[in-house]
Amino acid sequence: MREMCQRGEPNFLIIGNTVYGENEFVIDDVQESVLHWTGGGNVLTNKLDVTFREYVPTGD
């Protein structure tokens, strides 16, 4: 997600097997919070807050 945000390339929003919207979206920001670690210090679960906007081609 962070790499997609840095590239700024539009992509379709797909959750599961469902495509949402008629247009693509650009990720504007990604915030990550680690919620649980294993006893060895590895990330077990984390939370992502993703801000995105719809990308509508201008037809240029």
PQR file with spaces between the fields and no chain letter, atoms N, CA, C, O and H, PARSE charges and radii, in Angstrom:
ATOM       1  N    MET     1       0.819   -1.187    0.000 -0.4000 1.5000
ATOM       2  CA   MET     1       0.000    0.000    0.000 -0.0000 2.0000
ATOM       3  C    MET     1       0.869    1.259    0.000  0.5500 1.7000
ATOM       4  O    MET     1       0.590    2.223   -0.714 -0.5500 1.4000
ATOM       5  N    ARG     2       1.926    1.229    0.816 -0.4000 1.5000
ATOM       6  CA   ARG     2       2.807    2.406    0.849 -0.0000 2.0000
ATOM       7  C    ARG     2       3.450    2.659   -0.504  0.5500 1.7000
ATOM       8  O    ARG     2       3.555    3.806   -0.940 -0.5500 1.4000
ATOM       9  H    ARG     2       2.152    0.446    1.395  0.4000 1.0000
ATOM      10  N    GLU     3       3.885    1.585   -1.175 -0.4000 1.5000
ATOM      11  CA   GLU     3       4.498    1.741   -2.497 -0.0000 2.0000
ATOM      12  C    GLU     3       3.479    2.277   -3.505  0.5500 1.7000
ATOM      13  O    GLU     3       3.808    3.125   -4.334 -0.5500 1.4000
ATOM      14  H    GLU     3       3.800    0.654   -0.821  0.4000 1.0000
ATOM      15  N    MET     4       2.259    1.787   -3.433 -0.4000 1.5000
ATOM      16  CA   MET     4       1.212    2.267   -4.341 -0.0000 2.0000
ATOM      17  C    MET     4       0.953    3.754   -4.093  0.5500 1.7000
ATOM      18  O    MET     4       0.734    4.515   -5.035 -0.5500 1.4000
ATOM      19  H    MET     4       1.992    1.097   -2.760  0.4000 1.0000
ATOM      20  N    CYS     5       0.979    4.162   -2.828 -0.4000 1.5000
ATOM      21  CA   CYS     5       0.782    5.561   -2.473 -0.0000 2.0000
ATOM      22  C    CYS     5       1.911    6.415   -3.033  0.5500 1.7000
ATOM      23  O    CYS     5       1.664    7.479   -3.602 -0.5500 1.4000
ATOM      24  H    CYS     5       1.158    3.544   -2.062  0.4000 1.0000
ATOM      25  N    GLN     6       3.147    5.955   -2.875 -0.4000 1.5000
ATOM      26  CA   GLN     6       4.303    6.708   -3.363 -0.0000 2.0000
ATOM      27  C    GLN     6       4.299    6.846   -4.882  0.5500 1.7000
ATOM      28  O    GLN     6       4.669    7.893   -5.412 -0.5500 1.4000
ATOM      29  H    GLN     6       3.348    5.091   -2.414  0.4000 1.0000
ATOM      30  N    ARG     7       3.881    5.793   -5.585 -0.4000 1.5000
ATOM      31  CA   ARG     7       3.829    5.843   -7.050 -0.0000 2.0000
ATOM      32  C    ARG     7       2.711    6.761   -7.547  0.5500 1.7000
ATOM      33  O    ARG     7       2.845    7.378   -8.604 -0.5500 1.4000
ATOM      34  H    ARG     7       3.579    4.942   -5.155  0.4000 1.0000
ATOM      35  N    GLY     8       1.622    6.857   -6.802 -0.4000 1.5000
ATOM      36  CA   GLY     8       0.523    7.726   -7.202 -0.0000 2.0000
ATOM      37  C    GLY     8      -0.221    7.266   -8.445  0.5500 1.7000
ATOM      38  O    GLY     8      -0.891    8.060   -9.104 -0.5500 1.4000
ATOM      39  H    GLY     8       1.514    6.356   -5.944  0.4000 1.0000
ATOM      40  N    GLU     9      -0.103    5.988   -8.761 -0.4000 1.5000
ATOM      41  CA   GLU     9      -0.765    5.461   -9.954 -0.0000 2.0000
ATOM      42  C    GLU     9      -2.203    5.071   -9.639  0.5500 1.7000
ATOM      43  O    GLU     9      -2.460    4.480   -8.590 -0.5500 1.4000
ATOM      44  H    GLU     9       0.442    5.343   -8.226  0.4000 1.0000
ATOM      45  N    PRO    10      -3.135    5.384  -10.511 -0.5600 1.5000
ATOM      46  CA   PRO    10      -4.523    4.971  -10.291  0.2800 2.0000
ATOM      47  C    PRO    10      -4.682    3.463  -10.456  0.5500 1.7000
ATOM      48  O    PRO    10      -4.071    2.853  -11.333 -0.5500 1.4000
ATOM      49  N    ASN    11      -5.508    2.875   -9.603 -0.4000 1.5000
ATOM      50  CA   ASN    11      -5.823    1.448   -9.640 -0.0000 2.0000
ATOM      51  C    ASN    11      -7.286    1.262   -9.290  0.5500 1.7000
ATOM      52  O    ASN    11      -7.892    2.118   -8.646 -0.5500 1.4000
ATOM      53  H    ASN    11      -6.004    3.370   -8.890  0.4000 1.0000
ATOM      54  N    PHE    12      -7.845    0.157   -9.709 -0.4000 1.5000
ATOM      55  CA   PHE    12      -9.217   -0.147   -9.322 -0.0000 2.0000
ATOM      56  C    PHE    12      -9.262   -0.564   -7.863  0.5500 1.7000
ATOM      57  O    PHE    12      -8.339   -1.212   -7.368 -0.5500 1.4000
ATOM      58  H    PHE    12      -7.353   -0.538  -10.232  0.4000 1.0000
ATOM      59  N    LEU    13     -10.328   -0.196   -7.176 -0.4000 1.5000
ATOM      60  CA   LEU    13     -10.538   -0.579   -5.783 -0.0000 2.0000
ATOM      61  C    LEU    13     -11.229   -1.935   -5.773  0.5500 1.7000
ATOM      62  O    LEU    13     -12.393   -2.056   -6.157 -0.5500 1.4000
ATOM      63  H    LEU    13     -11.078    0.331   -7.578  0.4000 1.0000
ATOM      64  N    ILE    14     -10.497   -2.951   -5.329 -0.4000 1.5000
ATOM      65  CA   ILE    14     -11.013   -4.315   -5.288 -0.0000 2.0000
ATOM      66  C    ILE    14     -10.941   -4.804   -3.858  0.5500 1.7000
ATOM      67  O    ILE    14      -9.867   -4.823   -3.256 -0.5500 1.4000
ATOM      68  H    ILE    14      -9.552   -2.852   -5.017  0.4000 1.0000
ATOM      69  N    ILE    15     -12.073   -5.198   -3.314 -0.4000 1.5000
ATOM      70  CA   ILE    15     -12.136   -5.775   -1.975 -0.0000 2.0000
ATOM      71  C    ILE    15     -12.756   -7.150   -2.124  0.5500 1.7000
ATOM      72  O    ILE    15     -13.889   -7.290   -2.584 -0.5500 1.4000
ATOM      73  H    ILE    15     -12.945   -5.183   -3.802  0.4000 1.0000
ATOM      74  N    GLY    16     -11.993   -8.173   -1.726 -0.4000 1.5000
ATOM      75  CA   GLY    16     -12.431   -9.537   -2.000 -0.0000 2.0000
ATOM      76  C    GLY    16     -12.372   -9.742   -3.502  0.5500 1.7000
ATOM      77  O    GLY    16     -11.324   -9.559   -4.121 -0.5500 1.4000
ATOM      78  H    GLY    16     -11.072   -8.059   -1.352  0.4000 1.0000
ATOM      79  N    ASN    17     -13.489  -10.119   -4.080 -0.4000 1.5000
ATOM      80  CA   ASN    17     -13.562  -10.287   -5.531 -0.0000 2.0000
ATOM      81  C    ASN    17     -14.440   -9.231   -6.186  0.5500 1.7000
ATOM      82  O    ASN    17     -14.842   -9.382   -7.340 -0.5500 1.4000
ATOM      83  H    ASN    17     -14.340  -10.268   -3.577  0.4000 1.0000
ATOM      84  N    THR    18     -14.739   -8.158   -5.449 -0.4000 1.5000
ATOM      85  CA   THR    18     -15.647   -7.133   -5.946 -0.0000 2.0000
ATOM      86  C    THR    18     -14.897   -5.866   -6.311  0.5500 1.7000
ATOM      87  O    THR    18     -14.117   -5.351   -5.509 -0.5500 1.4000
ATOM      88  H    THR    18     -14.413   -8.035   -4.512  0.4000 1.0000
ATOM      89  N    VAL    19     -15.127   -5.355   -7.523 -0.4000 1.5000
ATOM      90  CA   VAL    19     -14.571   -4.077   -7.968 -0.0000 2.0000
ATOM      91  C    VAL    19     -15.578   -2.994   -7.611  0.5500 1.7000
ATOM      92  O    VAL    19     -16.756   -3.096   -7.952 -0.5500 1.4000
ATOM      93  H    VAL    19     -15.760   -5.772   -8.174  0.4000 1.0000
ATOM      94  N    TYR    20     -15.107   -1.945   -6.916 -0.4000 1.5000
ATOM      95  CA   TYR    20     -15.981   -0.858   -6.492 -0.0000 2.0000
ATOM      96  C    TYR    20     -15.764    0.369   -7.368  0.5500 1.7000
ATOM      97  O    TYR    20     -14.627    0.750   -7.646 -0.5500 1.4000
ATOM      98  H    TYR    20     -14.149   -1.862   -6.638  0.4000 1.0000
ATOM      99  N    GLY    21     -16.857    0.983   -7.798 -0.4000 1.5000
ATOM     100  CA   GLY    21     -16.800    2.193   -8.598 -0.0000 2.0000
ATOM     101  C    GLY    21     -16.545    1.899  -10.064  0.5500 1.7000
ATOM     102  O    GLY    21     -16.116    0.808  -10.439 -0.5500 1.4000
ATOM     103  H    GLY    21     -17.781    0.674   -7.572  0.4000 1.0000
ATOM     104  N    GLU    22     -16.820    2.899  -10.876 -0.4000 1.5000
ATOM     105  CA   GLU    22     -16.593    2.786  -12.306 -0.0000 2.0000
ATOM     106  C    GLU    22     -15.206    3.288  -12.692  0.5500 1.7000
ATOM     107  O    GLU    22     -14.685    2.935  -13.750 -0.5500 1.4000
ATOM     108  H    GLU    22     -17.169    3.785  -10.572  0.4000 1.0000
ATOM     109  N    ASN    23     -14.610    4.112  -11.832 -0.4000 1.5000
ATOM     110  CA   ASN    23     -13.302    4.687  -12.112 -0.0000 2.0000
ATOM     111  C    ASN    23     -12.255    4.098  -11.173  0.5500 1.7000
ATOM     112  O    ASN    23     -12.581    3.394  -10.218 -0.5500 1.4000
ATOM     113  H    ASN    23     -15.033    4.399  -10.972  0.4000 1.0000
ATOM     114  N    GLU    24     -11.002    4.399  -11.460 -0.4000 1.5000
ATOM     115  CA   GLU    24      -9.914    3.972  -10.603 -0.0000 2.0000
ATOM     116  C    GLU    24      -9.757    4.959   -9.441  0.5500 1.7000
ATOM     117  O    GLU    24     -10.395    6.011   -9.413 -0.5500 1.4000
ATOM     118  H    GLU    24     -10.737    4.971  -12.236  0.4000 1.0000
ATOM     119  N    PHE    25      -8.904    4.599   -8.491 -0.4000 1.5000
ATOM     120  CA   PHE    25      -8.644    5.428   -7.325 -0.0000 2.0000
ATOM     121  C    PHE    25      -7.143    5.598   -7.145  0.5500 1.7000
ATOM     122  O    PHE    25      -6.356    4.747   -7.557 -0.5500 1.4000
ATOM     123  H    PHE    25      -8.386    3.744   -8.513  0.4000 1.0000
ATOM     124  N    VAL    26      -6.756    6.714   -6.520 -0.4000 1.5000
ATOM     125  CA   VAL    26      -5.366    6.985   -6.176 -0.0000 2.0000
ATOM     126  C    VAL    26      -5.273    7.014   -4.658  0.5500 1.7000
ATOM     127  O    VAL    26      -6.096    7.648   -3.997 -0.5500 1.4000
ATOM     128  H    VAL    26      -7.396    7.405   -6.185  0.4000 1.0000
ATOM     129  N    ILE    27      -4.275    6.332   -4.100 -0.4000 1.5000
ATOM     130  CA   ILE    27      -4.069    6.345   -2.652 -0.0000 2.0000
ATOM     131  C    ILE    27      -3.303    7.607   -2.294  0.5500 1.7000
ATOM     132  O    ILE    27      -2.206    7.839   -2.801 -0.5500 1.4000
ATOM     133  H    ILE    27      -3.607    5.817   -4.636  0.4000 1.0000
ATOM     134  N    ASP    28      -3.889    8.431   -1.412 -0.4000 1.5000
ATOM     135  CA   ASP    28      -3.264    9.681   -0.990 -0.0000 2.0000
ATOM     136  C    ASP    28      -2.417    9.520    0.267  0.5500 1.7000
ATOM     137  O    ASP    28      -1.416   10.219    0.428 -0.5500 1.4000
ATOM     138  H    ASP    28      -4.780    8.242   -1.000  0.4000 1.0000
ATOM     139  N    ASP    29      -2.807    8.599    1.173 -0.4000 1.5000
ATOM     140  CA   ASP    29      -2.085    8.455    2.433 -0.0000 2.0000
ATOM     141  C    ASP    29      -2.329    7.071    3.011  0.5500 1.7000
ATOM     142  O    ASP    29      -3.404    6.494    2.843 -0.5500 1.4000
ATOM     143  H    ASP    29      -3.621    8.031    1.042  0.4000 1.0000
ATOM     144  N    VAL    30      -1.307    6.540    3.701 -0.4000 1.5000
ATOM     145  CA   VAL    30      -1.416    5.253    4.386 -0.0000 2.0000
ATOM     146  C    VAL    30      -0.817    5.415    5.775  0.5500 1.7000
ATOM     147  O    VAL    30       0.334    5.829    5.912 -0.5500 1.4000
ATOM     148  H    VAL    30      -0.434    7.009    3.838  0.4000 1.0000
ATOM     149  N    GLN    31      -1.586    5.092    6.800 -0.4000 1.5000
ATOM     150  CA   GLN    31      -1.114    5.095    8.181 -0.0000 2.0000
ATOM     151  C    GLN    31      -1.237    3.681    8.719  0.5500 1.7000
ATOM     152  O    GLN    31      -2.252    3.017    8.509 -0.5500 1.4000
ATOM     153  H    GLN    31      -2.521    4.755    6.689  0.4000 1.0000
ATOM     154  N    GLU    32      -0.199    3.216    9.416 -0.4000 1.5000
ATOM     155  CA   GLU    32      -0.175    1.846    9.917 -0.0000 2.0000
ATOM     156  C    GLU    32      -0.013    1.847   11.429  0.5500 1.7000
ATOM     157  O    GLU    32       0.797    2.594   11.978 -0.5500 1.4000
ATOM     158  H    GLU    32       0.626    3.755    9.586  0.4000 1.0000
ATOM     159  N    SER    33      -0.794    0.997   12.099 -0.4000 1.5000
ATOM     160  CA   SER    33      -0.684    0.807   13.543 -0.0000 2.0000
ATOM     161  C    SER    33      -0.574   -0.680   13.820  0.5500 1.7000
ATOM     162  O    SER    33      -1.432   -1.456   13.400 -0.5500 1.4000
ATOM     163  H    SER    33      -1.452    0.390   11.654  0.4000 1.0000
ATOM     164  N    VAL    34       0.483   -1.087   14.529 -0.4000 1.5000
ATOM     165  CA   VAL    34       0.637   -2.492   14.894 -0.0000 2.0000
ATOM     166  C    VAL    34      -0.229   -2.754   16.128  0.5500 1.7000
ATOM     167  O    VAL    34      -0.132   -2.043   17.129 -0.5500 1.4000
ATOM     168  H    VAL    34       1.181   -0.456   14.869  0.4000 1.0000
ATOM     169  N    LEU    35      -1.073   -3.780   16.045 -0.4000 1.5000
ATOM     170  CA   LEU    35      -1.992   -4.097   17.142 -0.0000 2.0000
ATOM     171  C    LEU    35      -1.491   -5.228   18.028  0.5500 1.7000
ATOM     172  O    LEU    35      -1.638   -5.172   19.249 -0.5500 1.4000
ATOM     173  H    LEU    35      -1.153   -4.358   15.233  0.4000 1.0000
ATOM     174  N    HIS    36      -0.896   -6.261   17.418 -0.4000 1.5000
ATOM     175  CA   HIS    36      -0.438   -7.421   18.185 -0.0000 2.0000
ATOM     176  C    HIS    36       0.886   -7.941   17.629  0.5500 1.7000
ATOM     177  O    HIS    36       1.110   -7.937   16.418 -0.5500 1.4000
ATOM     178  H    HIS    36      -0.777   -6.306   16.426  0.4000 1.0000
ATOM     179  N    TRP    37       1.742   -8.381   18.517 -0.4000 1.5000
ATOM     180  CA   TRP    37       3.013   -9.000   18.161 -0.0000 2.0000
ATOM     181  C    TRP    37       3.031  -10.426   18.684  0.5500 1.7000
ATOM     182  O    TRP    37       2.307  -10.772   19.618 -0.5500 1.4000
ATOM     183  H    TRP    37       1.560   -8.385   19.501  0.4000 1.0000
ATOM     184  N    THR    38       3.870  -11.247   18.067 -0.4000 1.5000
ATOM     185  CA   THR    38       4.107  -12.590   18.595 -0.0000 2.0000
ATOM     186  C    THR    38       5.118  -12.471   19.733  0.5500 1.7000
ATOM     187  O    THR    38       5.702  -11.407   19.939 -0.5500 1.4000
ATOM     188  H    THR    38       4.458  -10.966   17.309  0.4000 1.0000
ATOM     189  N    GLY    39       5.325  -13.552   20.466 -0.4000 1.5000
ATOM     190  CA   GLY    39       6.311  -13.546   21.541 -0.0000 2.0000
ATOM     191  C    GLY    39       7.713  -13.262   21.034  0.5500 1.7000
ATOM     192  O    GLY    39       8.560  -12.783   21.788 -0.5500 1.4000
ATOM     193  H    GLY    39       4.851  -14.417   20.300  0.4000 1.0000
ATOM     194  N    GLY    40       7.971  -13.556   19.749 -0.4000 1.5000
ATOM     195  CA   GLY    40       9.280  -13.311   19.152 -0.0000 2.0000
ATOM     196  C    GLY    40       9.442  -11.921   18.581  0.5500 1.7000
ATOM     197  O    GLY    40      10.491  -11.606   18.018 -0.5500 1.4000
ATOM     198  H    GLY    40       7.284  -13.946   19.136  0.4000 1.0000
ATOM     199  N    GLY    41       8.418  -11.071   18.712 -0.4000 1.5000
ATOM     200  CA   GLY    41       8.503   -9.699   18.225 -0.0000 2.0000
ATOM     201  C    GLY    41       8.055   -9.480   16.799  0.5500 1.7000
ATOM     202  O    GLY    41       8.214   -8.379   16.270 -0.5500 1.4000
ATOM     203  H    GLY    41       7.566  -11.326   19.170  0.4000 1.0000
ATOM     204  N    ASN    42       7.497  -10.499   16.156 -0.4000 1.5000
ATOM     205  CA   ASN    42       6.980  -10.345   14.791 -0.0000 2.0000
ATOM     206  C    ASN    42       5.568   -9.782   14.826  0.5500 1.7000
ATOM     207  O    ASN    42       4.805  -10.055   15.753 -0.5500 1.4000
ATOM     208  H    ASN    42       7.368  -11.393   16.586  0.4000 1.0000
ATOM     209  N    VAL    43       5.227   -9.004   13.822 -0.4000 1.5000
ATOM     210  CA   VAL    43       3.883   -8.435   13.731 -0.0000 2.0000
ATOM     211  C    VAL    43       2.884   -9.554   13.462  0.5500 1.7000
ATOM     212  O    VAL    43       3.052  -10.349   12.538 -0.5500 1.4000
ATOM     213  H    VAL    43       5.846   -8.782   13.069  0.4000 1.0000
ATOM     214  N    LEU    44       1.848   -9.599   14.283 -0.4000 1.5000
ATOM     215  CA   LEU    44       0.790  -10.592   14.113 -0.0000 2.0000
ATOM     216  C    LEU    44      -0.420   -9.959   13.432  0.5500 1.7000
ATOM     217  O    LEU    44      -0.963  -10.525   12.483 -0.5500 1.4000
ATOM     218  H    LEU    44       1.712   -8.953   15.034  0.4000 1.0000
ATOM     219  N    THR    45      -0.842   -8.796   13.908 -0.4000 1.5000
ATOM     220  CA   THR    45      -1.936   -8.054   13.265 -0.0000 2.0000
ATOM     221  C    THR    45      -1.599   -6.566   13.270  0.5500 1.7000
ATOM     222  O    THR    45      -0.944   -6.059   14.180 -0.5500 1.4000
ATOM     223  H    THR    45      -0.400   -8.336   14.678  0.4000 1.0000
ATOM     224  N    ASN    46      -2.060   -5.893   12.241 -0.4000 1.5000
ATOM     225  CA   ASN    46      -1.908   -4.451   12.198 -0.0000 2.0000
ATOM     226  C    ASN    46      -3.137   -3.825   11.566  0.5500 1.7000
ATOM     227  O    ASN    46      -3.961   -4.515   10.964 -0.5500 1.4000
ATOM     228  H    ASN    46      -2.592   -6.305   11.501  0.4000 1.0000
ATOM     229  N    LYS    47      -3.250   -2.534   11.705 -0.4000 1.5000
ATOM     230  CA   LYS    47      -4.399   -1.783   11.183 -0.0000 2.0000
ATOM     231  C    LYS    47      -3.869   -0.761   10.186  0.5500 1.7000
ATOM     232  O    LYS    47      -2.903   -0.049   10.461 -0.5500 1.4000
ATOM     233  H    LYS    47      -2.581   -1.974   12.194  0.4000 1.0000
ATOM     234  N    LEU    48      -4.511   -0.701    9.029 -0.4000 1.5000
ATOM     235  CA   LEU    48      -4.168    0.301    8.023 -0.0000 2.0000
ATOM     236  C    LEU    48      -5.313    1.290    7.885  0.5500 1.7000
ATOM     237  O    LEU    48      -6.476    0.901    7.773 -0.5500 1.4000
ATOM     238  H    LEU    48      -5.295   -1.279    8.806  0.4000 1.0000
ATOM     239  N    ASP    49      -4.976    2.559    7.896 -0.4000 1.5000
ATOM     240  CA   ASP    49      -5.928    3.619    7.563 -0.0000 2.0000
ATOM     241  C    ASP    49      -5.489    4.163    6.216  0.5500 1.7000
ATOM     242  O    ASP    49      -4.404    4.732    6.091 -0.5500 1.4000
ATOM     243  H    ASP    49      -4.031    2.875    7.987  0.4000 1.0000
ATOM     244  N    VAL    50      -6.331    3.988    5.211 -0.4000 1.5000
ATOM     245  CA   VAL    50      -5.986    4.372    3.843 -0.0000 2.0000
ATOM     246  C    VAL    50      -6.919    5.481    3.385  0.5500 1.7000
ATOM     247  O    VAL    50      -8.140    5.366    3.482 -0.5500 1.4000
ATOM     248  H    VAL    50      -7.212    3.526    5.313  0.4000 1.0000
ATOM     249  N    THR    51      -6.325    6.555    2.886 -0.4000 1.5000
ATOM     250  CA   THR    51      -7.095    7.662    2.324 -0.0000 2.0000
ATOM     251  C    THR    51      -6.889    7.637    0.818  0.5500 1.7000
ATOM     252  O    THR    51      -5.756    7.638    0.336 -0.5500 1.4000
ATOM     253  H    THR    51      -5.332    6.649    2.807  0.4000 1.0000
ATOM     254  N    PHE    52      -7.986    7.616    0.083 -0.4000 1.5000
ATOM     255  CA   PHE    52      -7.877    7.585   -1.365 -0.0000 2.0000
ATOM     256  C    PHE    52      -8.924    8.477   -1.988  0.5500 1.7000
ATOM     257  O    PHE    52      -9.904    8.862   -1.349 -0.5500 1.4000
ATOM     258  H    PHE    52      -8.907    7.615    0.475  0.4000 1.0000
ATOM     259  N    ARG    53      -8.696    8.803   -3.263 -0.4000 1.5000
ATOM     260  CA   ARG    53      -9.654    9.637   -4.002 -0.0000 2.0000
ATOM     261  C    ARG    53      -9.899    9.007   -5.363  0.5500 1.7000
ATOM     262  O    ARG    53      -9.048    8.314   -5.920 -0.5500 1.4000
ATOM     263  H    ARG    53      -7.900    8.490   -3.782  0.4000 1.0000
ATOM     264  N    GLU    54     -11.058    9.266   -5.860 -0.4000 1.5000
ATOM     265  CA   GLU    54     -11.419    8.719   -7.167 -0.0000 2.0000
ATOM     266  C    GLU    54     -10.666    9.449   -8.264  0.5500 1.7000
ATOM     267  O    GLU    54     -10.581   10.677   -8.267 -0.5500 1.4000
ATOM     268  H    GLU    54     -11.749    9.829   -5.407  0.4000 1.0000
ATOM     269  N    TYR    55     -10.121    8.680   -9.192 -0.4000 1.5000
ATOM     270  CA   TYR    55      -9.386    9.239  -10.326 -0.0000 2.0000
ATOM     271  C    TYR    55     -10.309    9.217  -11.540  0.5500 1.7000
ATOM     272  O    TYR    55     -10.693    8.151  -12.019 -0.5500 1.4000
ATOM     273  H    TYR    55     -10.190    7.683   -9.189  0.4000 1.0000
ATOM     274  N    VAL    56     -10.656   10.389  -12.026 -0.4000 1.5000
ATOM     275  CA   VAL    56     -11.520   10.515  -13.192 -0.0000 2.0000
ATOM     276  C    VAL    56     -10.687   11.072  -14.340  0.5500 1.7000
ATOM     277  O    VAL    56     -10.246   12.220  -14.272 -0.5500 1.4000
ATOM     278  H    VAL    56     -10.344   11.255  -11.637  0.4000 1.0000
ATOM     279  N    PRO    57     -10.463   10.292  -15.389 -0.5600 1.5000
ATOM     280  CA   PRO    57      -9.665   10.772  -16.531  0.2800 2.0000
ATOM     281  C    PRO    57     -10.289   12.017  -17.137  0.5500 1.7000
ATOM     282  O    PRO    57     -11.511   12.145  -17.205 -0.5500 1.4000
ATOM     283  N    THR    58      -9.427   12.940  -17.582 -0.4000 1.5000
ATOM     284  CA   THR    58      -9.907   14.193  -18.153 -0.0000 2.0000
ATOM     285  C    THR    58     -10.137   14.079  -19.653  0.5500 1.7000
ATOM     286  O    THR    58     -10.771   14.952  -20.245 -0.5500 1.4000
ATOM     287  H    THR    58      -8.434   12.836  -17.527  0.4000 1.0000
ATOM     288  N    GLY    59      -9.637   13.023  -20.275 -0.4000 1.5000
ATOM     289  CA   GLY    59      -9.838   12.841  -21.705 -0.0000 2.0000
ATOM     290  C    GLY    59      -8.834   13.573  -22.559  0.5500 1.7000
ATOM     291  O    GLY    59      -9.066   13.759  -23.754 -0.5500 1.4000
ATOM     292  H    GLY    59      -9.123   12.313  -19.795  0.4000 1.0000
ATOM     293  N    ASP    60      -7.703   14.002  -21.972 -0.4000 1.5000
ATOM     294  CA   ASP    60      -6.666   14.711  -22.745 -0.0000 2.0000
ATOM     295  C    ASP    60      -5.979   13.798  -23.716  0.5500 1.7000
ATOM     296  O    ASP    60      -5.084   14.229  -24.443 -0.5500 1.4000
ATOM     297  H    ASP    60      -7.515   13.851  -21.001  0.4000 1.0000
